């Protein structure tokens, strides 16, 4: 027995839609649109896309400081003196790294 999946438009409720991924303010959204709704969306965005530029790289919320093993050891020693709970190995937590750099600026 075969199974058929029917995708319904999130806008109009019409059948035969397909999922479109759009991004705004560093957030991504999936929306199910019919062909005509997708065309309308693309036409509305065309002026912005024509003057826009592609990012050099994808934005990332991830912050990983570049430190040497000796620097991490020094940061851990400082953090322990300041009362922070820090592991003896692995990545130094961002909170501790930022506090260390602020204290040594």
C-alpha positions in Angstrom: 0.0 0.0 0.0 1.4 3.4 -0.9 1.2 6.5 1.2 0.8 10.0 -0.2 1.8 13.1 1.8 -0.3 16.2 1.1 1.3 19.5 2.0 -1.1 22.3 2.7 -0.3 26.0 2.4 0.3 27.8 5.7 -1.2 31.0 4.2 -4.3 29.9 2.3 -4.9 26.3 3.3 -4.7 25.2 -0.3 -3.2 21.8 -1.2 -0.1 21.1 -3.3 2.2 23.4 -1.4 5.9 23.0 -0.9 8.2 24.0 2.0 10.1 27.2 1.4 12.9 28.3 3.8 13.3 32.0 4.5 15.6 34.0 6.8 15.2 37.3 8.6 17.2 38.8 11.5 19.5 35.8 11.8 16.5 33.4 12.1 15.4 30.8 9.6 11.7 29.8 9.0 10.1 27.0 7.0 6.7 28.0 5.5 4.5 25.9 3.2 3.5 27.9 0.1 1.6 27.2 -3.1 3.4 28.0 -6.4 1.5 31.3 -6.7 2.3 32.3 -3.1 5.9 31.5 -3.6 5.9 33.7 -6.8 4.3 36.5 -4.8 6.9 36.3 -2.1 9.8 36.2 -4.6 8.3 39.3 -6.3 8.0 41.2 -3.0 11.6 40.3 -2.1 13.2 41.0 -5.5 14.0 44.8 -4.9 15.8 43.9 -1.7 17.7 41.0 -3.2 18.8 43.1 -6.2 20.5 45.6 -3.9 21.5 43.2 -1.2 24.8 41.3 -1.0 25.7 37.8 0.1 27.5 37.6 3.4 31.2 36.9 3.4 30.4 34.0 5.7 27.5 32.7 7.6 26.8 34.6 10.8 27.6 32.6 13.9 26.6 33.0 17.5 29.5 30.7 18.5 32.4 32.4 20.2 35.5 30.3 20.6 38.5 32.3 21.7 41.9 31.3 20.3 44.1 30.5 23.2 47.2 28.4 23.7 47.3 25.7 26.4 49.5 27.9 28.5 47.0 30.8 28.3 44.1 28.5 29.2 46.1 27.3 32.2 46.7 30.9 33.3 43.0 31.7 32.8 41.9 28.7 34.9 44.3 29.6 37.7 43.0 33.2 37.7 39.4 31.9 37.7 39.9 29.7 40.7 41.5 32.6 42.6 38.4 34.6 41.8 36.1 31.9 43.1 34.9 30.5 39.7 34.2 26.8 39.4 36.3 25.7 36.4 37.3 22.3 35.1 41.0 21.4 34.9 40.7 20.6 31.2 38.6 21.3 28.1 37.2 24.6 26.8 37.2 27.6 29.2 33.6 28.8 29.6 32.9 32.1 27.7 31.7 33.8 31.0 35.1 33.1 32.6 37.1 34.0 29.5 35.3 37.4 29.2 35.7 38.1 32.9 39.4 37.3 32.6 39.9 39.6 29.5 37.9 42.4 31.2 40.1 42.1 34.3 43.3 42.2 32.3 42.3 45.0 29.8 
